[in-house]
Amino acid sequence: MSASKQIDKQIAGLTGWRGRTMAYLRNVISDADSKLTEEFKWNTAVWSAKGNVCALGAFKDHIKINFFKGALLPDPHHLFNSGLEAKASRSIDLYEGEALNESHLKALVRAAVTHNNASK
C-alpha cells in the first residue's frame, strides 16, 4: 500500500477532532514546500526532503507535529511547545480546540527543508 493510502487509512480511523485536525495539518504541511515527499514510517505520516523534516502523529488527547531537527530551526513565533529539552527534535502539541497559525507552520516547515538542503 502506498504511503498516501496508509495515511488516508490512519486518518479515516480517527474519530472527531483528531481526524479532522490530522487531515488539515497534512494539507498544510504538504502545501508548504514542493520539495516535500510524503512517507509512512514508524506507523506515522512523515515528510522528507533530503532527510526527515517532520512527522504527524495522533495520540489519545493531542496531535503532535515533530520536527526531527527542530532544535536547529528558528522559531520566531514560538510554535514549539514540547520536547524542548531534546538534543535535536522539537514538537508542537495541539489539543482539542487549539488553533495553529497556518502561515507560521508553513514557514517552519520551509525552514526545515532549507536546513536539510543546506546540510546535504
PyMOL commands that set and color helices and strands:
alter all, ss='L'
color gray80, all
select helices_A, chain A and resi 3-12+16-32+70-72+102-119
alter helices_A, ss='H'
color red, helices_A
select strands_A, chain A and resi 37-41+44-48+52-58+62-67+90-95
alter strands_A, ss='S'
color yellow, strands_A
deselect
rebuild
show_as cartoon
